[in-house]
């Protein structure tokens, strides 16, 4: 498929690294994947640090190109909307139309599936327990330390892809080059993974949606797994009156959950041990530029644009990186400077999804239980159903389409301005489904195009 086969290194054997390796192998290159962790077939993945993946259209598009979408979806659980658990009960909010859904899948299971695909590919060689120590950029030579044998070796490659996550060693090496810009920001909130176990192998809550317990400045979410359990994540401030720091004993943890998340607490028999044994993890966003070095090195996924998880797009955007790069490598005749052209354009989109993700955290924890917010979404859904070519909700643009993130962000801002004024209308609760409101929204959207 390519004019000349190259020797490729992929540093990082996670979801994005495996996907990138499979795309490069599809182009006919020889690929070596280096992963610092042990082979997951022989060792359990680190517990307590994995927010379940929410696979949506962008990730599915990439996997479809590799012939893997159906296999991955078969290992996933479809979620058609949000179950919002307020103090008064639970209500279901659909994500889109009745056929649209996102897929919950455990990071560990997804990674094992992709590693197995890499292992069965003749063009890919996997290397585990190989810690990257650095790179000689002029020679494109990588240095690795084998954690089991305690040996160090160097290897040179035609191209190197850095998919080694938010704390990327390769990015740290690129930061030593001239005019490299880097910014890192931690949220004042962190997260902790918890579990709602299955009961006799079955889900104890409805399994067709994401469950959210929004509580203003913090929230609990639960994503279904195929084994009948739910992977839960508590997001809250590190410090303050209501914070991880304040939950300093098992008694305080259970008392807090009984008071604030009573319907979840009663389903979590192992809450105290999960809370004590699973780490409290940070939420970090990262921007950098350039993403690479000449036509030799390129960062992808979290290594180049780590985002917070509140739009479910971290993994999807990383897989989309690999897919869009594959398309360019396949179609562009002039390969010189391709890495720089790709990264310059792609960064605009990844900056946009970071902004959207930060905004969505506020929406999830503060707004999803607000009656005005629910009415607003009901109006948007009605307009989208009746005028799909005029109005696609922002969530649908991000989650159920391949619309570039920058365009989705721009469209979302226009829609938000329109809806802000609509919601101020007198008696909007009574006239929300009137022809007058419908025509005004459509007319204003058409004028803004």
N, C-alpha and C positions, 0 to 999 in steps of 0.2 A: 504493500500500500504506500510505502514511502520510497523516495529515490535512493536513500542511503541509510542503512541500519546503523544506529548509534548505540553506544554503551551508556546507559542511563542509571543514575543513582537516585533513589527516593529515600530521604531521611525521615523516618517516622512511619510506622506500620499501622496507624489507626485507620479510621473510616476514609478520610481524605487521601492518605498515603496509598492505601490499597486501591482506591478508585483511580488515582493518578497512574499507578503502576499498570493497571489493566488497560487504561487508555493508551499508554505508551507501548504496551505489548501489542495492542490492536494495530498500531501504526507500524509494527514490525521491528521495534527496537528490542534490544536485550536489556532487561531491567533487574537491578539489584536493590532490594528493599532492606533497609537497616532499621531495626527496632530495638530499643534499649530494654524492653521488658521481656520476660520469658515467653515461650510459645504458649498461648492460652490453652492449647490442647493438653499441656502438661502441668499447668498452674492456673489457679483461680485468678480472675482479674480483681484488682484492688476494689474492695467493697466501700460503699458509702460515698463515692465521689461521682456517681453517674446519674444525671438527670436523664430520664428516658428520652429517646429520640422521637421527634414528631415528624415523620416523613411526609412531605407534601409534593406538589407538582414539580418544583424545580429539581428536587432530588430524584423523583421518579423519572423525569426526562433524562437525566444523566444515566441512571441505571438501565433505562430502556435501551439506550444506545449500546450498552454492554450486554443486553439480553438477560438482565438480572432482575428487572422490576417485579415480575410475577413471583419469583423465588423469594424475594425479600418481603413482599406483601403477604405471602403465605405464612411468614413467621411473625406477622404483625397483627394488631387489633385495630379495627376501624373505629374512629371517633368522629361522629357527625355533628358535634356541638359541645357546648359547655353546660354542665350542671352547676348552677350557682347556689351554694348553700348559705343562706342568710340565717339570722336568728329566728326567722318566722317559718322557715321551710326551704325546700329546694325547687328551683325552676330551671327548665331547659331552654337554652338559647342556641338555635342552629347556627353553624358556621356559614352556610351558604344555602343552596337549594338542597332538596332531599337526597340527591345523589352524591353531593360533594362531601368528602371526608378527608381527614388526615389520619396517619397510621402511627400508632404507638408501638415502638420496638425497643427492646433493651439494647443498650450500647454494646454490652458484652456479646450478645447473640449476633448482632449485626456485624460486629468486627470479626467474629469467628467465621461467619459465612463468607465475608469478603476475603479473609486470609485463605480459606479453603479454595476459593476461586483462583487466587494468586498461585497457590501451591500446585494446582492442577494445570497451570499454564506453562508450557515449555519455554516461553520467553522470560519467565520471572523466577528469580532465585530469592528466597527469604533468608534473612540472617537475624536471629534473635539474640538478646543479651549483648547487643553491640551498641555501646554508648558513643555517640559522636563527640569527639573532643575539639574539633575545629576543621577549618578548610583553608588551604592555600589557594587563594582566588586566582592567582596567575597561572598556576598549574592545574587548577580544578581538581586538586588532590584532597581527599577526605581522610581524616585520621579517626580510628575507632579503637576503643578499649573493650575487650571481651570480659564481661563481668565474672564469668565462671573460670576462664583460664588465666585471667589477669595478664593478657597479652595485648600489645598495641600494634596495629598495622595501618598502613596507608594504601589507598587505591585512588587512581585517577580515572576520570570519566569525561565523556563528551559534554554531558549536561547533568546538572544536579537540581533536584526539586526538593525544597524544604517544606515538609508537611509535619513538622515536629512540634506543633501546638503553640499555645500562647507564650510559653517560655522558651521559644525556639533558640537552640544553640546556633543555627545558621544565621538567624537574624542578628544575634549578638555579634557574630563575625562581620556581618555587613555593616553594623553600626560603627565599625572602626574605619570605614571608608569615608572619603570626603563627601560632604553635602548630603549625608544621610539624616533624614528627619524621623523622629520617633516620639510618640506620646503614649502614655499609659495612665489609665484612670481606674481606680477601684471604687465601687459603690460603698456607701456606708452600711449597706445590707449584705448579708451573707446567706448561705443556704445549708441545710442539713437534710440528708436523705433518711426517710423513714419508710415503714411498710404497713399496709393493710393486708394481712394474709388471706388466702382463700379459705372457704369453709366447705369441707368435703370436695375439694377440687373445683369449686365454683365461685364466681364473683359474688360478693356480698352487697355490692352496689351495682347499678346499671353499668354495663361495660361498653356502651356505645358512645361514650363521651368522656371528655376531660372534666374532672370534678375540681371546683374551686371554692374555697372558703375565704372570701375577701373580708378583710377586717381593717381597712383604712391604711395604716402604715405598714402592714404586714399581711401575709396570706399563706394558706396551705393549699397545695394542689395534689391531685392523685391521677396517675395515668394507668390504664389497665394493661395487664400482661396476659399472655395466653394460658398461663398455668392457673388462672383464677385470682391471682394476687393483684395488688396495686402498688406501684412505686410512688411514694409520696415525697414531696419536697416542701419543707418549711422555709419560707423567705422572710427574713426580719432583720432589724438593725443589729449590729454587733453590740452596741452600747445604748444605755438609756433605761427608762423605767420599764418599758416592754422591749426586751432584747435577749439575745443569747446569753449575755453576761448575767442577766437577772435570773435566768433559769439555771441556777447553780447546784441543784440537787434533784434527785429522782422525785422526791415528794413535790417540789415546786413545779417540775415538768408536768406531772400528772394533774396537779391542781390547776395549772394554767390551761391545759388542754380541756379539762372538764368544764372550765368556766367559759373558754373562748371558742373551742371546737368540739362541743359535746357530742355531736353526731359522728364525728370522726374518732374521738377518743374511745368511745365504746367499741370500736372496731379494731383497736390497736393493742392487743394484749402484750406485745413486746415493746411498747413505746419507750419505757425507761431504759431498757438495754440497748435499743437502737440509738436512742439519744446519746447515751454515754459512749457507745463504741464507734459510732460513725462520726467522722470529723465534721467540724463546722468549716465550710469551704468559702472561698472568696469569689466575688463576681468582678471580673476585670474586662475592660475594653481596651483595645490596642489599635493604633493607627501608625503606619509608617510609609515612607517613600524614599527612594524607589524600592520596589519589591524584589529587585534582582541585581545582578552584576553582569553587564554586557549581555551576550547571548549564551552565557554559561550557567548561571544560577537564577532560580526563580522561587520565591516563596508563595505558598498557596494556603488557603484555609486560615485557621487561627494564627498561624505563624505570621501572616501579613495583615489580618483584619479580625482579631478576636472581638466578638460582640456578646452582650448579655443575652440570656435565653428566652426573653419574654415575647418573642414573636415566633418562636420555634424555627428560626431560620439559620442558626449557626451552622449546623451540619448541612442543611440544604444549600446554603450559599457556598460552602466549601465544595460540595459535589458539583455545583453549578460552575465554580471556577474551573474544575477539571474538564467539564464538558465543553465550555466555551473556548478554552485553550485548545482542546482537541480539534474543534471545528476550524479554528484559525490555522493550526499546523497542517490540517488536511487540505485547506482550500487556498491559502495564500501562497502565491508563487515566490514572492520576495520574503524570505525568511529572516533576512538581516534586520536586526532591530525589532523583531517580532515581540520578544519578551517585554520590551519597554512600551511598545504600542498597546499591547494587551493590558499591562498593569495600569497604565495611565487612564485608560477608559474604564477598566473594571473598578478602580478605586473610587470613582464617583458613585458607583452603585453600592459598594460596600460601606461607604460613609453614610449613604442614605438609609440602608437597613439598620445601621447602628442607631441613627436618630429615631427611626420608627420603633426599634426594640425598646429603647429607653422610654419613649412615650407610652408604649403598650403596657409597661410595668405599672405605670400610674393608673391606666385604664383598668387593668385586671384587679388591682388591690383596692382601688378607690371607687370605681364607677360602675362595675358590672352589677351591683345590687341597687343602684340608684334608679328610681322610677323614671326620671327624665331621660337618663341614658337608655333605658330599655325602650321607651317610646321613640327616641331618636333612631335607634337601630330598627325598630319596627317600620318606621317611615321609609328609611333607606332600603330596607328589604322589599317593601311594596313597590317603590320606584324601580328597583333593579329587576323585579319580576315582570313589570309591565313595559319597561323601556331598557332592555339589556344592552342595547347598542349605545345608549346615552349615559347610563349610570352603572358602573360596576363598583361595589363597595371597596374601600381601601383594603380590608382584610382579604377579600377575594382576589384583588390584584396581586397582593403579596403571596398568598397561599395557594390559590387555584389557577394561577397563570404564570407565564414566563415573562410577563411585562418587566422590563428593567426596573430595578428598585428606584432609580432616580426619577423615573416617570411616574411610578406609583406614588412616590412621596409628593411630587408636584400635583398630581391629580387629587390626592388626599387632602392637600391644603385647600384646593379650590372647593372640594366638597364640604370640608369643615366650615369654611366661611359661609357657604350657602345655608348649611344646616344650623349654624349659630343664629342666623337671622330668622329662620323658620321657627325655631324653638321659642323665640321671643314673642311670637304672635299670640294675640289674645285668644284664650280658649283653645289652644292648640290640642289639648287633650280630647276635645270634642270634635274638632274639624280635621284631625290629622290625615284621615283617609278621604278627604273631599277632593273633588275635581279641581277646585281652586288651588289647593296646596300642591297637588300633582303637577298642574300646568306651570305654576310658578317655579318649581324646582327644575323641571325639564327645560323651560325657557332660559332660566339663568345658567344652567349647565351648558346649553348650546351656545349661548353668547360668550361663555368663557373659553370656548375651544379656540 
